[in-house]
Amino acid sequence: MSCVTRELLLEDLDLDQAWDAVVDMENWLAEEAELELEPGAEGRFRLDDGSERHAKVEAVDPGRTLSWWWWSDEADDRGTHVEVRLVEAVSGTRVVVVESGFAVGPVAFAASTLLHRTPIRA
């Protein structure tokens, strides 16, 4: 089983602002994201490369944690588990993204774009 962890600091954003940035997945993760943030909700992502992934929300703790499973329709894709945790930091909010499963997918690699696409609010 594979696991990739990425951490980044969203400077000058409190937990609520960072949560808003994280759940705006079309800003950092996918071209289109249809996902209701409720445990058990199912949704779909269309990634920037045109590929699609199905998702099922595992847990939501607003301002703290979001996790889901996602997979493609490819026969050999067993899916991956994604967890995004927000941790209050002195100068903003630390975002920890962990993608684990049989083959790590795009979330862990896209996490760094969250830092570059998140507007800093005063």
N, C-alpha and C positions, 0 to 999 in steps of 0.2 A: 504494500500500500504506500502511496506517495503522499507527501505533505509539503506545502510551501507556505511560508509565513512572510507577510510584508507588514512593516510598520511605518507610519508616517505621522508627522505632526501638522495639524491644521492650525497654524499660528493665528492668534487673536480671535479664534472662534470658540464660543462656549459650547457646551454639550448640545443644546438645542439647535444652534446654527450648524454644528457639525452633523447632527442627525439629518437635518434638512438636506445637506449636501450629499450625504451617503444614500439617502433614499431617492434622490434624483438620479437614478441609475442611467438615464439617457444622457446625462452630462458626463459620465465617466466610464460606464461599462458597456452599454449597448446602444445601437442605433434606435431600437425600439424596445421598450420594456413594458409588458403588461403583467403586473403582479400586484395583487391586493395584499397588503401587509397584515395578514391574519393567519394564525397557525392553521395549517391544513389547506390553505388556499392554493390553487394551482394557477400557473401562468406560463408566459412564453417570453423569450428574449430573441431578438434578431440582432446578431452581432454586426460590427462594422464590416466584416468580411462577407456578410450575406448569409452566414450559417445561422441555423435556428436551434435553440435549446428550450426544452420544457423544464418547468420548475415546480417545486412544491415547498411551500414555506413550512419550516419546522418550528421556529420560535421567534417571537417579537417582544422586546422589552424597550419601548420607545425611549430614545436618548441613550440607550446602553448597548443593546445587542440585537442583531438580526441574523437569522440563519436559515438556509434553504438547501435542498438537494436540487441538482439540475443535471440534465442529460440530453443528448441528441438522439435522433432516430437511427443513427448508425448501429449496425448489429453488434459491433464490438465495444460500444460505449456503455460502460456500467454506471456511469455518472460519478459526480463528485459532490462532496458536502462543503458548503461555504459558510463561514461564520465571520461576521464583522462585529468587532467590539469597539466601543468608544470608552476612553479613559480620560478623565479630567487631568490636565497637566497645568503647570505653572503658567505657561505662555500660550495656552490654547487647549486643543483636544488631541490626544493621541488616538489614531485609528489603527487597529490591528486586524488584518485580514488573513484568515487561515483557510486554505483550500486543500482538502484531503480526499483521498479516494484511490481508485485504481489507476487513474491517469489524471494528473493535475491539469485543469482547463484554464480558460482565459481570465478568470477573476483575479487570481493572484498576480498575474502579469499586468492587468489593467489598473490595479490599485494605485500605482504610482501616478497615473493620470489624474486621479482625484485631486492630488495636491496642485497640479498645474491648472486644472479647470475650475477650481473652487474660488469664487470671488471672496476677497478678504473684506469683511465689513468692519467698520469702525464702531 
